[in-house]
Amino acid sequence: MQQAYHIYAFAVLFVTAYVTFYALRQIFSSRKIALAGSALYMLAPYHLHNIYIRMAVGEYAAQAFLLLIPAALCLLYGTTPPTKQQARKAWWQLTLAFSMLLQTHLLTLELVTLLCALFCLCNLRRTFTKRVFSVWAAAVGMVAALNAWFLVPLLTLMLSGDYDVMQELNRVDALNLQKWGSSFAGLLGLDAEAQGIGLALFLGTACFLLCILAGKEMTDRERRLGLWSTTLSVLSCFMSTSTFPWNDLLHVPVLGSMLLKIQFPWRCMALAIPALLLATCCALSYLQRRAAAKNMGAMLLAVTLAGVMLFYSGYLPTISEKYLGDASQLIYADDYTNVGWYYDGLYLPMMVLGYVCSVPFFLLTVRTSQKEGQKASLMKYVSVALVCYVGVLVLLLLWGRGDAFTLSILGENGLSLNLYTILFIAFFGIGYGAYYATADMPIPMVADCSDYETYRSGKYIPGIMGTLFSLVDKLVSSLSATVVGIAVSFVGLQSLPTQYDPYTPGMNWVVIVLFCIIPMVAWAATLIAMKGYTLTGAKMKEIQAVNACRRDAVAKGMKLEEAMDKWQTMDQLPAEYRS
């Protein structure tokens, strides 16, 4: 279950980064601005808070698609009327964005819909032009059609009178929305234990306002987009705080019931972050022409990283008096409130470390595969993973044998890294990175096997090869639950342990076996099996060249049997196939 969630969270983060980069590049026509903006968006404290603290699966998934909406609005409401191509592009972006908001987080959808309606009213003349209105109508219709399977049951339930997002026991408390608003310190990210937007985006927006005052070279597009974004950000930030008159608005008919369903005013931060980001990127776009964007971008990223450190420091397990420095407490605790914080204390840095280390290994595996072939690349980096996990295993066996053999990252006086911790980080990071980079490498090797079968017998059977691989993969994967069950039975437990079960030495051994020994055995088996795998890089070049020559000959009328007899090695091929 945890691994499934890790994969999901990583996938959403990847989609968020890609969609944000895509939208910003479309708006500002600059890869550098899009890259800087994506980093600022991904590292915004409220975004991190939703992922690693609240684990608000729906809300942070919805945040992945928010930037598509301003990207579409820039196409429809630019300085010039949209072309047919721009209208089509805006249509599918609006359709995708609103569909994903509908499927992930209805409260974010409600807020975005209200703001889009307000924006359309403020631009009423442009909205009711034929092309723009047709885009909105087509997008709404397509969203309704694509999501009818969800909307029809939802509306049926809502009209039945049995639907209510607020429980009766919490209704009185919920009516006091005022108290759930953020403080201005929390909004700026100056409160380590409060979700906020962060100081960097506010500084970026302030830079935009200064650019308007001082710059005569700002384009109309930058000025309009920045002012709209700044206005929206001010409104959203104000709505996120406890000073906004939430309780007064709850008494307004219709509007009050809609606002009540928002539950927490600080949800408006999800709208404020994209708005502040757009204003910041407008400033970067202006300063880019004055050769000053690099300095501003570096400053904002530095402030962002400092904010991330402040954000993370508020949730370290060391803030709890019950945490005694024993790593076992990072997973097992005596009450529910401590379980999550202990686990997150290691989850975030170790998973980030693993994924960060996998990036250079992805690049290395690609380069090695191109030069030496899939076999050489797989064996090389599986060997790296195996060696590193031997180191992890040794360190785990030495765990707790004195003060020198415990993880120590932060102490009372700040950063406190001992040699044991450094070695554990190095072995785990490199080992996990190598493992993660090679996990999907057998997939292209299946294609190599298909090419080999075509070379050997003349039969083209990629479907059979893919099916065999999928069958073996599913058979092995299905054994995971059985392996875990058998391992747990050796501990003496009648059922799988939960986070509430006390930590025991037997469970420690089970974790070591499942985490280290079984993967090491599998990697050793992989290295042994690869000894009989003859499809090296040089061999695959020959196979592909021979297959290409035979294919061209058959296309010209030669029989396959004749082509196979005539061309079997690289030396027999015409010169154009040997290059």
C-alpha positions, 0 to 999 in steps of 0.5 A: 500500500505504501509503495502504491502511494509513493508511486502515485505521489511521484506520478502526480508530482511529475505531472504537476511539474510537466503541466506547470512547465508546459503552461508557463512556456506557452504563456511566456515563450521562454523555457528558462522562465517556465523552469524557474516558475515550475520550481517556485510552484512545486516548492510552495509551502502550501503545496508541500504541506498538502503532499507531505503533511496533510496528504490531501490526495485530491487537493494536491492532484487538483493543483497539478492542472490549475495553470492550464486555465490561465494558459487558456485564458491568455489565448482567449483574452489576449491583446488580439482576438484568438485565432481558430488554432488558439481557440481549439487549443484553449478549448482542450486545455479548459476541458482537460483542466476542469475535467481533472478538477472535477475528478480530483477535488470538487472544492477546488473546482468550486473556487476556480469556477467562481473566479472564472465566472467573475473574470468572464463578467469583468470581460463581458464584451470579449466573453460574448464574442462568437469565438470566445463564447463558443469555446466556453460553451464547447468546453462546458459541454465536453466536460459534462459529457466526459464526466456524466458517469460521475455528475449524474449520480452526484446530482441525483444524490444532491437533489435527493436531500440526503447529501451534505458535506458537513456532518451535523456534529460539526455544523456549529463549529463549521459555521465559524469559518473565521477561526480557520483563516490563516494569519499573515505570518503563516501566509508568508511562510514565516510560521514553521508549523502553518501552511502558507504561500511562502515569501518568495512569491510575494517578493516576486509580485512586489518586483512586478509592481516595481517593474510597472512603476519603473519600466517603460518597456513592459509589454501590454500583455505582461502588464495586463496579465500581471495586473490581473494576477496581482488582483486575483492574488490579493483577493485570494490571500485576503480570503485565506486569512481570518480577517476576511468577513467569512462569518458575515458572508455565511448569512448571504442566501445561496452564497453562504451555503456555497462558502460553507462547503469550502470548510477552511478559508486557507484553501484559497491559497491554492488559487493565490499561488498560481496568481502570484506565480504568474505575476512573478513570471511577468516580472522575470519576463520583463527583466529578461530583456534587461539581463536582470532576470537571472539575478532575480530568479536566483534570489527567489529560488534561494528564498524558496529553499530557505522557506522549504527548510523552515517548512520542514523544520516544523515537522521534524520528529525531534520536536516531540518529547516522546522521540528518544532518537531510536529510529524504530520510533519513526514508524511505531509510536504510542498514539496516532498523532505521533505516527504520521510525524515520525514516519514523515520525518524519514519519508520525505528526505529518504524518498527525495534522496532516492529519486534525486539519485535516480536522475543521474543514473537514468542519464548514465543508463541511457548513455551506457545502453547506447554505447555498450548495449542493454546487457552491459548497462543492466549488469553494471548498474544492478551490480552497483545496487547490489554492492550498495545494498550490501553496505546498507545491510551491514549498517542495519545489522550494526544499528543500535550497537552504541551511540556511533551506530544510530542515525543522527541528522539533527540534534539540539544544536542543529545539524549533527551528522555522524559517520554512520549517517553519512554512510547510510545516506550514501549507500541508500541513495546510490543503491536506490538510484541505481535500482530505480533506474534499472527497474524498467530496463528489461522492457527494451530488452524484450524488444531486442529479443523480438528482433533476435527472433526475427533474425533467427527464424524470420518470424515477427512476434513482438506480441508474444514476447510482450505477453510472456514478459507480462505473464512472468512479471505478474506472476512474480508480482503476485508473490509479493503478498505471499512473501510478506505473509510468510515473513510475518508468520515467522515473527509469530504474528497472526495478522499483518502488523499496523502502525499501532503494533509495538516494535519488536526485534522479530519485526526488525529482522523481517524488515531487513530480509524484505528490504535488503536480502530479497532484493539482493538475491534477486539482483544476484539471480539477474547477474547470473542469468545475464551471463547467458544473454548473448545480445550485446550492443555489437550483436544487436547492431548486427541483428538490426542491420541484417533484419533491415537488409532482409526486409528491404529485399523481401519488399522488392520481391525476394523470398524470405528464405532466400534473404535469410540464406544470403544475409546472416552476418554483418560482413555479408551485407551491402555497404549501406547497411554496414554503416 
